[in-house]
Amino acid sequence: MPGFVLLVHPRDDGDAAMRIGFTVTKKIGNAVVRNRMKRRLRALARELLPAEGVRGADHVLIGRNGGNERDFGQLRHELRKALRKVMR
């Protein structure tokens, strides 16, 4: 199971800008753990979405249990895989 869930919703408003949102529920842990997960998700988005994201769509990354313990390279691979699935 990946360390996050990716939701992509095309806006169909003619604007090519990508928007991104992050959410991590209290089930994941206390504020320190949730904030660390959000920082990791933001770093992933900053790195991959400009080149591989869907233009004119809203992207939402939802942190999951175990996402903080995963290697950052593995999270990067999982996001690339999820973005490729969305592009199909």
PLY file of the C-alpha trace (Angstrom):
ply
format ascii 1.0
element vertex 88
property float x
property float y
property float z
element edge 87
property int vertex1
property int vertex2
end_header
0.00 0.00 0.00
1.45 3.41 -0.96
2.22 6.11 1.60
-0.41 8.42 0.11
-3.46 8.58 -2.15
-3.52 10.86 -5.20
-6.78 12.38 -6.42
-6.84 14.36 -9.67
-9.89 16.32 -10.78
-9.86 18.19 -14.13
-11.41 21.65 -13.77
-12.38 22.21 -17.43
-12.35 25.98 -16.94
-9.76 26.77 -19.63
-7.05 27.63 -17.10
-3.92 25.49 -17.53
-2.71 26.10 -13.97
-2.28 23.10 -11.69
-3.52 23.38 -8.13
-2.42 21.15 -5.27
-3.87 20.32 -1.86
-2.54 18.22 1.01
-4.39 16.48 3.81
-3.31 14.19 6.61
-5.90 13.03 9.15
-5.51 12.74 12.90
-5.54 8.96 12.50
-1.95 9.24 11.26
-0.60 10.68 14.51
-0.07 13.84 16.48
0.61 17.28 14.97
4.35 16.68 14.67
3.83 13.48 12.66
1.12 15.02 10.46
3.23 18.10 9.72
6.23 15.97 8.80
4.06 13.99 6.38
2.73 17.21 4.82
6.29 18.53 4.39
7.27 15.32 2.60
4.20 15.52 0.34
4.94 19.18 -0.48
8.53 18.30 -1.41
7.28 15.52 -3.71
4.77 17.84 -5.36
7.38 20.59 -5.85
9.72 18.09 -7.49
7.36 16.13 -9.77
4.14 18.00 -10.50
5.53 20.80 -12.70
6.80 18.25 -15.23
4.47 15.28 -14.75
1.22 16.72 -13.35
-2.05 17.17 -15.24
-2.46 20.70 -16.62
-5.73 22.40 -15.69
-6.49 19.98 -12.84
-6.67 19.95 -9.06
-4.33 17.45 -7.38
-4.91 16.27 -3.80
-2.36 14.20 -1.90
-3.79 12.38 1.12
-1.19 11.08 3.57
-1.54 7.47 4.73
-0.20 5.46 7.65
3.41 4.47 7.07
4.16 7.37 4.74
6.65 8.90 7.17
8.59 5.67 7.54
8.99 5.14 3.79
12.14 6.10 1.96
11.69 9.38 0.06
12.85 7.69 -3.15
10.10 5.10 -2.79
7.49 7.84 -2.30
8.83 9.57 -5.43
8.48 6.32 -7.39
4.91 5.83 -6.09
3.90 9.37 -7.11
5.40 8.93 -10.59
3.49 5.67 -10.96
0.24 7.28 -9.80
0.68 10.22 -12.20
1.32 7.83 -15.10
-1.91 5.99 -14.26
-3.84 9.26 -14.23
-2.44 10.29 -17.63
-3.80 7.11 -19.30
0 1
1 2
2 3
3 4
4 5
5 6
6 7
7 8
8 9
9 10
10 11
11 12
12 13
13 14
14 15
15 16
16 17
17 18
18 19
19 20
20 21
21 22
22 23
23 24
24 25
25 26
26 27
27 28
28 29
29 30
30 31
31 32
32 33
33 34
34 35
35 36
36 37
37 38
38 39
39 40
40 41
41 42
42 43
43 44
44 45
45 46
46 47
47 48
48 49
49 50
50 51
51 52
52 53
53 54
54 55
55 56
56 57
57 58
58 59
59 60
60 61
61 62
62 63
63 64
64 65
65 66
66 67
67 68
68 69
69 70
70 71
71 72
72 73
73 74
74 75
75 76
76 77
77 78
78 79
79 80
80 81
81 82
82 83
83 84
84 85
85 86
86 87
